[in-house]
Amino acid sequence: MKYFLIRYERHTGLLKGLDEFGSARRDEALQARFQLERASDGSDDIEIALLGAETLDDLRATHSRYFQREAPIAV
């Protein structure tokens, strides 16, 4: 399983960031999530989510709301 760290802007519905971590990097993914949450200063407008899926396509199928509008991002 891979882990995907998502940064989503609620008021625009825009996917602002997506980072992929391999299964062996779960702890690194969790630390990155916590760091982003601290940096967001508790903003209700930015949603930080760490989700597991076999592939990005699987994630797009199960969590499609995050992918309605995407900013240009590197994966």
C-alpha positions as CSV (number, residue, x, y, z in Angstrom):
1,M,0.0,0.0,0.0
2,K,1.1,3.5,-0.8
3,Y,0.3,6.6,1.3
4,F,-0.9,9.9,-0.3
5,L,-0.6,13.2,1.6
6,I,-3.3,15.6,0.3
7,R,-3.6,19.4,0.8
8,Y,-7.1,20.5,-0.2
9,E,-8.5,24.0,-0.1
10,R,-12.1,23.7,1.0
11,H,-13.5,27.1,-0.2
12,T,-12.3,26.6,-3.8
13,G,-12.5,22.8,-3.9
14,L,-8.9,22.9,-5.2
15,L,-6.3,20.2,-4.7
16,K,-3.3,22.2,-3.7
17,G,-0.8,19.4,-3.1
18,L,-0.3,15.7,-3.4
19,D,2.7,13.7,-2.1
20,E,3.2,10.0,-2.5
21,F,5.0,7.8,0.0
22,G,5.8,4.1,-0.5
23,S,4.7,1.5,2.1
24,A,8.1,1.5,3.8
25,R,7.7,5.3,4.4
26,R,4.6,5.3,6.5
27,D,6.3,7.0,9.5
28,E,7.7,9.7,7.2
29,A,4.3,10.3,5.7
30,L,2.8,10.7,9.2
31,Q,5.5,13.2,10.2
32,A,4.9,15.2,7.0
33,R,1.2,15.3,7.8
34,F,1.8,16.6,11.3
35,Q,4.2,19.2,10.0
36,L,1.7,20.4,7.4
37,E,-1.1,20.6,10.1
38,R,1.2,22.7,12.4
39,A,2.1,25.0,9.5
40,S,-1.6,25.5,8.6
41,D,-2.1,27.2,12.0
42,G,-5.5,25.4,12.4
43,S,-7.0,27.0,9.3
44,D,-10.5,25.5,8.7
45,D,-10.0,26.2,5.0
46,I,-7.1,23.8,4.4
47,E,-7.7,20.1,4.8
48,I,-4.7,17.9,5.3
49,A,-5.4,14.2,4.7
50,L,-3.1,11.1,4.7
51,L,-4.8,8.3,2.8
52,G,-3.7,4.8,1.9
53,A,-4.4,3.1,-1.5
54,E,-2.7,0.7,-3.8
55,T,-2.5,3.2,-6.6
56,L,-3.3,6.9,-7.3
57,D,-6.1,5.7,-9.6
58,D,-7.6,3.8,-6.7
59,L,-7.4,6.9,-4.6
60,R,-9.1,9.0,-7.3
61,A,-11.9,6.4,-7.4
62,T,-12.5,6.3,-3.7
63,H,-11.9,9.9,-2.8
64,S,-12.9,11.7,-6.0
65,R,-13.9,15.0,-4.3
66,Y,-10.3,15.8,-3.8
67,F,-9.7,15.6,-7.5
68,Q,-12.5,17.7,-8.9
69,R,-10.2,20.7,-9.4
70,E,-6.4,20.3,-9.4
71,A,-3.8,23.0,-9.3
72,P,-0.6,22.2,-11.3
73,I,1.3,20.0,-8.8
74,A,4.1,17.5,-9.0
75,V,3.6,14.0,-7.7
